[in-house]
Every structure is written in structure tokens, then in C-alpha cells.
């Protein structure tokens, strides 16, 4: 038992097997719990004695290691929420659809952002394409957030059509491909690409659109929009550094680690001072993400440090390979991992999900990818699967795929 537990509140959910009526002694129903608000003699105080005090502990997804507790402060949370209001362009007329899990980085602090703007929340119990499109049309949805896999679900739906009103999708969790951005634009949907981690309250940078990109062809414009961008209004600018902590050249090609700092960086890892010290070495939070800095000071993510494929001494960005493969018309989704190789150290292997009603073989995808990348970056193998394994937050579980590739 939990010594500090005061009460258990039962929430009815008939659709998912919780019809209610099982309130035990000492428990209350959700309706009864809400009804108490009318009996309060005084309004609830919203004052916070110390804005640097913890507001929540959010756990990392554990895709590259053991999950860690990330301590958020009141200050970081409200600043991130205000940044979301600004960059998502939320107003009191906005209607926000919850395709993003609220447990993930406190829903990227969007629960507070939507509420702060006086906008409307529309709940969604599960990410289902038919229900999403039903609500886009029937509930006049104007905004939603989610990982690229959510974007793919929406774009590939049989119900997909040109939207009747402006719809803005903010995506993060993994780099979206230029292909999916183009597909959503064809449906009249604006894609806003942001980048961050659990350790930085969700989004930290945004690919802020530049009017100078209007004159670019749609493919090149989509490539610009797929970058991770610049610091959001509430955040400091991101840096890309070498192993000595020095900034890499802003040439768009030299790879380094993305480091961040500011009010929107976590207070610490919960009860893990050693991991906290390592993460903040040099006074900046080390993300473990590898990227480049472009001449216009927009960053572009190339890979997680643990996902980069080192083949024959050359670094291969799995993100770059994935974007090349998914540009094939028959490919719905792809994940690339490195498999141990006796000669080269590692070689890239692709796991591919094909679009319904489409067909493509390994040779066809190999030729297609070779037309876009250097030969040594083309996957040695293409495995066709019905679906990719995802975490609850929409990220591909690449450690599962590595195990599958080794045992294949």
C-alpha cells in the first residue's frame, strides 16, 4: 500500500472494458469527484511558492537504454506551454485533437498550452485513422500533434481527402520524411516540424518557415521543412559540437552532437546524480543525437548516436537511408538499423512496410535507393513486414529490429 494515498477515483470507460459500477468501499466515481467542486468554499489557489520546484516526473521511452525519471519544474513547464501557444498559433477558436499521448512529456506541455489559449480539447482514446478523419470533419479540428507514424496513418487512410479548413500538424519524435510532408501538403495540411526530448519538456526547436522558401520547388521545400530548425521562442539556440565541445562548421555536412540549455531543460534525472552529471558535462545538456548545422543556422538531425551505422569506417545516417527508401511510391514506412558484419563492421538493413495494394521487391527498392544515395549506404537486405514495432509514443523500437536482423 502507498502511505500517502488519499483516495481512489474510478473512471468509467465502457469502450475499453471499464463499464464502472465497481467502486469499492472508500472509493468514489469520477462524476462524484467532479461534483465536489461545487461544494468548495474557496477557489483553489494557483500560487506556486517556488517556480523551480518539481511539477512532475516524466520517464524516457527507453529506446536506447533504461528509462530515466526526468524532473520538470513549474517554470520550465509554463514557458514551454507558452512557446507551444506561439508556434502552434493557438487561439480561443482553435480545436485541438489529442492524437499525442498526454503521458509523453506531459503531452509536450500542450494540455497547458491549449487551455492557456482558451481553445477546445478533443479527446481520442486510440490513434485510428477513421476516427481521426471523422473528428477532423465533424469537430472542426484545427490542430493536432504526433510522431511521424501518426502523420503516416492520417495520410495513408482510405478516408483521407482535401481538408475543408486549415489544419496544422506539429510532428516530432523522429525526423519526418520529405515524402510524408509533401503528401500531407497535397491534402491541404500544414506540417510544423519540431525537435526535442523528454529531457527538454518535449519540443525545443522548430523548423520555422521562411518566406524565401516559397520560390523553391516542392521537393526542395519539403527537405527544408524536414529539418529540426532553430530554438523556439522560449528556448536558447541549439548547438552542434564535436567531441571537445567546440561548434562544428555550419556547412550542413560536418556531424556533431546536438547540445541544449536553458529554462526548458530538465532540472535533473530523478535520484540519479551520476547520469545527471554526465548529461550536463560542459554546462550543456548532451542529447545523444547527431546532427549538422546548416549555413542558415538550422540544425538537421542525422541519427541517434547509438543508431548511426559505421561501415568500413564511414558513418551512415539511418535517417538519410530511411528517407531515400520511403520516397518510393510503394513504401509506407521503413526503419533502418545496423547489423554486425565480419568484413565491414556493420551494414545497413531495412525493414519495410508496403502501402496497401502496392508491390515492390528488394531489387526494385535497392535500385531506387541507389539512385539517391552512394552505393555503400544502400541496405544489404530489405525485410518486408506487416508493421514496425513502436513504443507507446510512436517511436520505432530499433533494438527489436536489431535482434530480428541478427537472428534472421
C-alpha positions in Angstrom: 0.0 0.0 0.0 1.0 3.6 -0.5 1.1 5.6 2.7 0.3 8.9 1.1 -2.6 7.6 -1.0 -5.8 9.5 0.0 -8.4 8.3 -2.4 -9.1 6.1 -5.5 -11.3 7.5 -8.2 -12.9 5.2 -10.7 -13.2 6.4 -14.3 -15.8 4.6 -16.4 -14.7 3.7 -19.9 -17.2 1.1 -21.5 -15.4 1.2 -24.8 -12.3 -0.3 -23.3 -13.7 -2.7 -20.8 -14.3 -0.5 -17.8 -18.1 -0.1 -17.5 -18.0 1.2 -14.0 -20.1 0.1 -11.0 -17.1 -1.4 -9.3 -16.5 1.3 -6.8 -15.3 -0.4 -3.6 -15.5 0.8 -0.1 -13.7 4.1 0.3 -13.6 4.8 -3.5 -15.6 7.3 -5.5 -16.8 7.6 -9.1 -15.3 10.3 -11.3 -18.6 12.0 -11.5 -18.8 12.3 -7.8 -15.3 13.5 -7.6 -16.0 16.3 -10.1 -19.2 17.2 -8.2 -17.3 18.2 -5.2 -16.0 21.3 -7.0 -19.4 22.9 -6.4 -19.0 22.4 -2.6 -15.7 24.3 -2.3 -16.0 27.3 -0.1 -12.9 29.0 -1.6 -11.3 28.8 -5.1 -8.3 26.6 -5.4 -5.0 28.5 -5.1 -2.9 28.5 -8.2 0.1 30.1 -6.5 3.4 28.3 -6.6 5.9 29.1 -3.8 8.9 28.2 -5.9 8.6 28.0 -9.7 11.8 26.0 -9.8 10.1 23.3 -7.7 9.2 20.0 -9.4 5.8 19.8 -11.2 6.2 16.3 -12.5 8.5 13.4 -13.2 8.3 12.1 -16.8 10.1 8.9 -17.8 12.1 8.5 -21.0 10.9 5.9 -23.5 13.9 3.6 -23.0 14.5 3.1 -26.7 18.3 3.3 -26.2 18.7 2.4 -22.6 17.0 2.0 -19.2 14.2 4.6 -18.7 15.1 7.5 -16.5 12.9 9.8 -14.5 13.1 13.4 -15.8 12.2 16.1 -13.3 10.2 19.0 -14.7 9.8 22.4 -12.9 6.8 24.7 -12.9 8.9 27.3 -14.7 10.0 25.1 -17.5 6.5 23.7 -18.0 4.8 27.1 -18.3 7.4 28.5 -20.5 7.2 25.5 -22.8 3.4 25.8 -22.9 3.6 29.5 -23.9 6.1 28.5 -26.6 3.6 26.0 -27.9 0.8 28.6 -27.9 3.0 30.9 -30.0 4.5 28.4 -32.5 1.3 26.3 -33.0 -0.6 29.5 -33.4 -3.3 28.5 -30.9 -6.2 30.9 -30.2 -9.5 30.6 -28.5 -11.0 29.5 -31.8 -8.6 26.5 -32.1 -9.8 22.9 -31.8 -7.1 20.6 -30.7 -7.3 16.8 -31.4 -5.4 14.6 -28.9 -3.5 12.1 -31.1 -0.5 12.6 -28.9 -0.3 10.7 -25.6 -0.7 13.0 -22.6 1.7 10.9 -20.6 4.5 11.6 -23.0 6.4 14.8 -21.8 3.1 15.9 -20.3 1.7 15.8 -23.8 4.6 18.1 -24.9 3.1 20.6 -22.4 0.2 21.0 -24.8 -2.5 20.4 -22.2 -1.5 23.6 -20.6 -1.0 25.4 -23.9 -4.4 24.6 -25.3 -6.0 25.6 -22.0 -4.0 28.8 -21.8 -5.2 29.8 -25.2 -8.8 29.1 -24.2 -9.0 26.6 -27.1 -11.0 23.3 -27.2 -9.6 19.9 -26.3 -11.0 16.9 -28.3 -10.1 13.5 -26.8 -9.1 10.5 -28.7 -8.9 7.1 -27.0 -6.7 5.5 -29.6 -5.0 6.5 -32.9 -7.4 5.2 -35.5 -7.4 6.8 -39.0 -11.2 6.5 -39.5 -11.9 8.2 -36.1 -9.3 10.9 -36.7 -10.8 11.9 -40.1 -14.3 11.7 -38.6 -13.3 14.3 -36.0 -11.3 16.4 -38.4 -14.5 16.8 -40.4 -17.1 16.7 -37.6 -15.4 18.5 -34.8 -13.8 21.2 -36.9 -10.3 20.2 -35.8 -7.6 22.8 -36.5 -4.5 21.4 -34.7 -3.0 18.1 -33.6 0.4 16.7 -32.7 2.1 13.4 -33.1 5.0 11.3 -34.2 5.7 10.8 -38.0 3.9 7.4 -37.7 0.7 9.4 -36.8 1.2 11.5 -39.9 1.6 8.4 -42.0 -1.6 6.9 -40.5 -3.5 10.1 -41.4 -2.1 10.4 -44.9 -2.5 6.7 -45.8 -6.1 6.4 -44.6 -8.8 5.4 -47.1 -10.7 8.4 -45.7 -8.0 10.9 -46.5 -9.2 13.9 -48.5 -8.5 17.6 -49.0 -9.4 19.3 -45.7 -12.1 21.9 -45.7 -10.4 24.3 -43.2 -6.8 25.0 -42.2 -5.3 22.1 -40.3 -1.9 22.3 -38.6 0.0 19.2 -37.6 3.0 19.6 -35.3 5.3 16.5 -35.6 8.3 15.2 -33.7 9.7 12.1 -32.1 11.6 11.1 -35.2 12.5 13.1 -38.4 9.6 13.1 -40.8 10.5 12.3 -44.4 10.1 15.0 -47.1 7.7 12.5 -48.8 5.2 12.5 -45.9 5.4 16.3 -45.7 4.6 16.5 -49.4 1.7 14.1 -49.1 0.1 16.0 -46.3 0.5 19.3 -48.1 -1.4 17.8 -51.0 -4.3 17.3 -48.6 -4.1 21.0 -47.6 -2.4 20.2 -44.2 0.4 22.3 -42.9 3.2 20.4 -41.2 5.3 22.0 -38.5 8.4 20.1 -37.6 9.7 20.4 -34.0 12.5 18.6 -32.2 13.2 17.8 -28.6 13.3 15.1 -26.0 11.7 14.1 -22.7 14.6 15.9 -21.0 13.6 19.2 -22.6 9.8 19.1 -22.0 9.1 17.9 -25.5 9.7 20.4 -28.3 12.7 22.7 -28.1 13.5 23.7 -31.7 11.1 24.4 -34.6 11.6 24.4 -38.3 10.3 28.0 -38.6 9.1 28.6 -42.2 10.9 31.2 -44.2 9.1 33.1 -47.0 12.3 32.8 -49.1 11.4 29.1 -49.4 8.2 30.0 -51.4 10.2 30.0 -54.6 11.7 26.5 -54.1 10.2 23.5 -55.9 8.0 21.4 -53.6 10.6 18.7 -53.1 13.3 21.0 -52.0 10.9 22.9 -49.8 9.9 19.7 -48.1 13.5 18.9 -47.5 13.9 22.2 -45.7 10.8 21.6 -43.6 12.1 18.2 -42.6 15.0 19.8 -40.7 14.9 20.3 -37.0 15.3 24.1 -37.2 16.1 26.7 -34.6 15.4 27.3 -30.9 11.7 28.1 -30.1 10.8 31.5 -28.7 11.2 30.3 -25.1 14.4 28.4 -25.7 18.1 29.1 -26.4 19.6 28.2 -29.7 20.8 24.7 -30.2 24.5 23.9 -30.8 26.2 21.1 -32.7 29.5 20.3 -31.2 32.5 18.0 -31.7 34.0 15.6 -29.0 35.9 18.6 -27.5 32.7 20.6 -27.1 33.5 23.0 -29.9 31.0 24.1 -32.5 31.3 22.2 -35.8 31.4 24.2 -39.0 28.0 25.4 -40.2 28.4 23.6 -43.5 25.5 21.2 -43.4 27.8 18.2 -43.6 30.1 18.0 -40.5 28.4 15.8 -38.0 28.4 16.5 -34.3 26.3 16.1 -31.2 23.3 18.4 -30.5 23.5 20.1 -27.1 20.9 22.3 -25.4 20.5 24.5 -22.4 18.0 27.0 -20.9 14.8 27.1 -18.9 13.3 24.3 -20.9 15.9 21.7 -19.9 15.1 19.3 -17.1 16.2 20.0 -13.5 17.8 16.6 -13.1 17.4 12.9 -13.5 15.3 11.6 -10.6 17.6 10.0 -7.9 20.4 9.6 -10.5 23.1 12.2 -9.8 25.7 10.3 -11.9 23.6 10.3 -15.0 22.7 14.0 -14.5 26.4 14.9 -14.2 27.2 13.1 -17.4 24.3 14.6 -19.3 25.3 18.2 -18.3 29.0 17.9 -18.9 30.4 21.2 -20.0 27.3 23.1 -18.9 25.1 21.9 -21.8 22.7 19.0 -21.9 24.0 16.4 -24.3 21.1 14.9 -26.3 22.9 11.9 -27.7 21.6 13.0 -31.1 23.9 13.5 -34.0 23.3 16.3 -36.5 24.7 19.1 -38.7 24.4 22.8 -38.6 23.4 24.4 -41.9 24.7 27.8 -43.0 21.3 29.4 -42.2 21.8 28.1 -38.5 19.1 25.5 -38.9 20.1 22.2 -37.4 19.3 18.8 -39.0 19.2 15.6 -37.1 21.1 12.7 -38.7 20.7 10.0 -36.1 20.8 8.9 -32.6 24.4 8.3 -31.6 23.5 4.6 -30.9 21.7 4.2 -34.2 24.4 5.5 -36.6 25.8 2.7 -38.8 29.6 2.6 -39.1 30.5 0.6 -42.2 34.1 0.3 -43.3 35.0 3.4 -41.1 32.3 5.5 -42.8 29.2 6.9 -40.9 25.9 6.1 -42.4 22.8 8.0 -41.2 19.9 5.7 -40.9 17.6 8.7 -41.2 19.1 9.6 -44.6 18.7 6.0 -45.8 15.1 5.8 -44.5 14.1 9.0 -46.3 15.5 7.6 -49.5 13.7 4.3 -49.2 10.3 5.8 -48.2 10.4 8.1 -51.2 9.4 5.0 -53.3 5.7 5.1 -54.1 5.1 1.6 -52.8 6.7 2.2 -49.4 4.5 3.3 -46.4 7.1 3.1 -43.6 10.7 2.0 -43.2 13.2 1.6 -40.4 16.9 1.1 -41.0 19.3 -0.5 -38.5 22.9 -1.7 -38.5 23.7 -5.4 -38.4 27.2 -6.7 -37.4 29.3 -7.6 -40.4 32.6 -9.5 -40.3 34.1 -7.5 -43.2 32.7 -4.0 -42.8 31.9 -3.9 -39.1 28.3 -3.0 -39.7 26.0 -2.9 -42.7 22.5 -1.2 -43.0 19.4 -3.4 -43.1 15.9 -2.1 -43.9 12.6 -3.2 -42.6 9.8 -2.1 -44.9 6.1 -1.8 -44.7 4.4 -1.5 -48.1 1.3 0.5 -48.9 -1.9 -1.4 -49.2 -2.4 -2.5 -52.8 1.2 -1.8 -53.8 4.0 -4.2 -54.5 7.8 -3.9 -54.6 10.7 -6.3 -54.2 14.1 -5.9 -52.7 15.8 -5.5 -56.0 13.5 -2.7 -57.0 14.0 -0.8 -53.7 17.7 -1.4 -54.0 17.9 0.2 -57.4 15.6 3.1 -56.3 17.8 3.8 -53.2 21.0 3.6 -55.2 19.7 6.4 -57.4 19.5 8.7 -54.4 22.5 7.6 -52.2 26.1 6.5 -52.5 26.4 2.7 -53.1 27.8 1.9 -49.6 24.7 3.5 -48.0 22.3 1.2 -49.7 20.9 -1.6 -47.4 22.3 -5.0 -48.0 18.9 -6.5 -47.1 15.3 -5.5 -47.3 12.9 -7.3 -44.9 9.2 -6.8 -45.7 7.0 -6.8 -42.6 3.3 -6.1 -41.9 4.1 -3.4 -39.4 7.0 -1.9 -37.4 7.3 -2.3 -33.6 6.5 1.1 -32.0 6.7 2.4 -28.4 3.6 3.9 -26.9 4.9 7.3 -28.0 5.2 6.3 -31.7 9.0 5.7 -31.9 10.3 2.6 -33.7 11.7 0.0 -31.3 15.0 -0.4 -33.2 16.5 -2.7 -30.6 13.8 -5.2 -31.5 14.7 -4.9 -35.2 18.4 -5.4 -34.4 17.6 -8.6 -32.7 15.4 -9.7 -35.6 18.2 -8.9 -38.1 20.8 -10.8 -36.1 18.6 -13.9 -35.8 17.4 -13.7 -39.4 
